[in-house]
Amino acid sequence: LLLAVLLWAPWWALHGAPLTELSGDQDFQLFLQRNLEFTRKIRGDVAALQRLVCDTLQLCKEDELLLVRQDLDIAQAPLEQCHRRAFQAETCFSQIRAGLRVYHGSLATIRALLPGHAGLVDTLQLDMANLSSNIQQQMEDLGLATVTYPTENQDPVPTFSSQFHHQVGGFFILANFQRFLETAYRALRHLASL
């Protein structure tokens, strides 16, 4: 009986560890590595758009715009499930997909602000849709619950009362999206290290 308890104890301690059985799964690890690279590319494209907003609109410093932000309805897509102590891949992946969907629609604001760079916005939206699709496919492959969102945008594009508010709103959409991507990237990297 003592031997059985000693052999069971390490497994019982790991009961709450998420998806440890996937740590050696080569397909899952390949998915993580590919999508870490994909997320890095998306982050780079968002950073390029942030530089364009800075260069074109002279909106570069978040702390200088915080008072204006209070007048805007710009929300940060939540990712608290991706940095909780009781991390679970299923809920984190679902939040990443939901956030990508929100930012996908919000990028229409950036397209209107930077019409000369609509191609970069279109590429970014395509990459976001592909990342979301990759995550959904991996969730299905792992037998995790998935939610398939309609292709049309259900979230309204933010509206602004003035051109200046539109510009500042675009600035904060990109800033929030960059923070969202950093958290998503850390979550994928955490899974890759399990």
C-alpha positions as CSV (number, residue, x, y, z in Angstrom):
1,L,0.0,0.0,0.0
2,L,2.8,2.4,0.9
3,L,4.4,1.7,-2.5
4,A,1.1,2.5,-4.3
5,V,0.8,5.8,-2.4
6,L,4.4,6.7,-3.3
7,L,3.9,5.9,-6.9
8,W,0.6,7.8,-7.1
9,A,1.8,11.0,-5.2
10,P,3.7,12.6,-8.1
11,W,0.8,12.1,-10.5
12,W,-1.7,13.5,-8.0
13,A,0.5,16.7,-7.6
14,L,0.5,17.2,-11.3
15,H,-3.3,16.8,-11.6
16,G,-3.8,20.5,-12.1
17,A,-1.0,20.9,-14.6
18,P,-2.5,21.8,-18.0
19,L,-1.9,19.6,-21.0
20,T,1.4,18.1,-19.7
21,E,0.6,15.0,-21.8
22,L,1.2,17.3,-24.9
23,S,4.7,18.4,-23.9
24,G,6.1,15.6,-26.0
25,D,3.5,15.7,-28.8
26,Q,5.5,16.6,-31.9
27,D,2.5,17.9,-33.8
28,F,1.5,20.2,-30.9
29,Q,5.1,21.4,-30.5
30,L,5.3,22.1,-34.3
31,F,1.9,24.0,-34.0
32,L,3.3,26.1,-31.2
33,Q,6.6,26.9,-32.9
34,R,4.9,27.9,-36.2
35,N,2.4,30.0,-34.5
36,L,5.0,31.7,-32.3
37,E,6.7,32.8,-35.5
38,F,3.3,33.8,-36.9
39,T,2.5,35.9,-33.8
40,R,5.9,37.5,-34.0
41,K,5.2,38.5,-37.6
42,I,1.8,40.0,-36.7
43,R,3.4,41.9,-33.8
44,G,5.9,43.3,-36.3
45,D,3.1,44.4,-38.6
46,V,1.3,46.1,-35.8
47,A,4.6,47.8,-34.8
48,A,5.0,49.0,-38.4
49,L,1.4,50.5,-38.2
50,Q,2.3,52.1,-34.9
51,R,5.3,53.8,-36.5
52,L,3.2,55.0,-39.4
53,V,0.7,56.5,-36.9
54,C,3.5,58.2,-35.1
55,D,5.2,59.5,-38.3
56,T,2.0,60.4,-40.1
57,L,-0.3,61.7,-37.3
58,Q,2.4,62.6,-34.7
59,L,0.7,60.4,-32.1
60,C,3.6,58.6,-30.5
61,K,3.3,58.6,-26.7
62,E,0.6,56.9,-24.8
63,D,1.0,58.9,-21.6
64,E,0.3,62.2,-23.5
65,L,-3.0,60.8,-24.8
66,L,-4.5,59.3,-21.6
67,L,-6.8,62.2,-20.9
68,V,-8.3,61.9,-24.4
69,R,-8.6,58.1,-24.0
70,Q,-11.1,58.6,-21.2
71,D,-13.5,60.1,-23.8
72,L,-13.2,57.1,-26.2
73,D,-14.8,53.7,-26.1
74,I,-11.7,51.7,-26.8
75,A,-11.7,48.4,-24.9
76,Q,-8.8,46.0,-24.4
77,A,-9.7,42.4,-25.4
78,P,-9.3,40.3,-22.3
79,L,-6.6,37.6,-22.0
80,E,-6.7,37.0,-18.3
81,Q,-7.2,33.2,-18.9
82,C,-3.7,33.2,-20.5
83,H,-1.8,34.4,-17.5
84,R,-3.7,32.9,-14.6
85,R,-2.0,30.6,-12.2
86,A,-4.4,27.8,-13.1
87,F,-3.6,28.2,-16.8
88,Q,-5.7,26.1,-19.2
89,A,-4.9,26.0,-22.9
90,E,-8.6,25.6,-23.9
91,T,-9.8,28.8,-22.3
92,C,-6.6,30.7,-23.3
93,F,-6.9,29.6,-27.0
94,S,-10.6,30.7,-26.9
95,Q,-9.7,34.1,-25.6
96,I,-7.0,34.6,-28.2
97,R,-9.4,33.7,-31.0
98,A,-12.1,36.1,-29.6
99,G,-9.5,38.9,-29.2
100,L,-8.2,38.4,-32.8
101,R,-11.8,38.7,-34.0
102,V,-12.3,42.0,-32.1
103,Y,-9.1,43.5,-33.4
104,H,-9.8,42.2,-36.9
105,G,-12.9,44.5,-37.0
106,S,-11.2,47.4,-35.2
107,L,-8.5,47.6,-37.9
108,A,-11.1,49.2,-40.2
109,T,-10.3,52.4,-38.1
110,I,-6.6,52.1,-39.0
111,R,-7.4,51.6,-42.7
112,A,-9.5,54.8,-42.7
113,L,-6.6,56.7,-40.9
114,L,-3.9,55.4,-43.2
115,P,-5.6,54.8,-46.6
116,G,-2.2,54.7,-48.3
117,H,-1.3,51.6,-46.3
118,A,-4.5,49.6,-46.7
119,G,-2.4,46.7,-48.1
120,L,-0.5,46.4,-44.8
121,V,-3.8,46.4,-42.9
122,D,-5.3,43.8,-45.3
123,T,-2.2,41.6,-44.9
124,L,-2.5,41.9,-41.1
125,Q,-6.2,41.0,-41.1
126,L,-5.5,38.0,-43.3
127,D,-2.7,36.9,-41.0
128,M,-4.9,37.3,-37.9
129,A,-7.7,35.2,-39.6
130,N,-5.1,32.5,-40.4
131,L,-3.7,32.5,-36.8
132,S,-7.3,32.2,-35.5
133,S,-8.0,29.3,-37.9
134,N,-4.7,27.6,-36.9
135,I,-5.7,27.8,-33.3
136,Q,-9.2,26.5,-34.0
137,Q,-7.8,23.6,-36.0
138,Q,-5.4,22.7,-33.2
139,M,-8.1,22.8,-30.6
140,E,-10.2,20.5,-32.7
141,D,-7.2,18.2,-33.2
142,L,-6.7,18.1,-29.4
143,G,-10.4,17.4,-28.8
144,L,-10.9,20.8,-27.0
145,A,-14.2,22.7,-27.2
146,T,-14.2,25.3,-29.9
147,V,-16.5,28.1,-30.8
148,T,-16.7,29.0,-34.5
149,Y,-17.5,32.7,-35.0
150,P,-19.5,33.9,-38.0
151,T,-17.3,35.4,-40.8
152,E,-19.1,38.7,-40.7
153,N,-18.0,41.1,-38.0
154,Q,-20.4,41.0,-35.1
155,D,-18.5,43.7,-33.1
156,P,-19.2,47.2,-34.2
157,V,-16.3,49.3,-35.5
158,P,-15.6,52.1,-33.0
159,T,-17.1,55.4,-33.9
160,F,-15.6,58.8,-33.0
161,S,-16.9,62.3,-32.5
162,S,-14.1,64.1,-34.3
163,Q,-11.1,63.4,-36.6
164,F,-8.7,63.9,-33.6
165,H,-10.7,61.3,-31.6
166,H,-10.5,59.0,-34.6
167,Q,-6.7,59.4,-34.7
168,V,-6.3,58.9,-31.0
169,G,-8.7,55.9,-31.1
170,G,-6.6,54.3,-33.8
171,F,-3.5,54.9,-31.7
172,F,-5.0,53.1,-28.7
173,I,-6.4,50.3,-30.8
174,L,-2.9,49.5,-32.0
175,A,-1.4,49.9,-28.5
176,N,-4.0,47.6,-27.0
177,F,-3.6,45.1,-29.8
178,Q,0.2,45.1,-29.3
179,R,-0.3,44.3,-25.6
180,F,-2.8,41.6,-26.5
181,L,-0.3,40.0,-28.9
182,E,2.5,40.1,-26.3
183,T,0.3,38.2,-23.8
184,A,-0.7,35.7,-26.5
185,Y,2.9,35.2,-27.5
186,R,3.9,34.6,-23.9
187,A,1.1,32.1,-23.5
188,L,2.2,30.1,-26.6
189,R,5.8,30.3,-25.4
190,H,4.7,29.0,-22.0
191,L,2.9,26.0,-23.7
192,A,6.0,25.3,-25.8
193,S,8.2,25.1,-22.6
194,L,5.9,22.6,-20.8
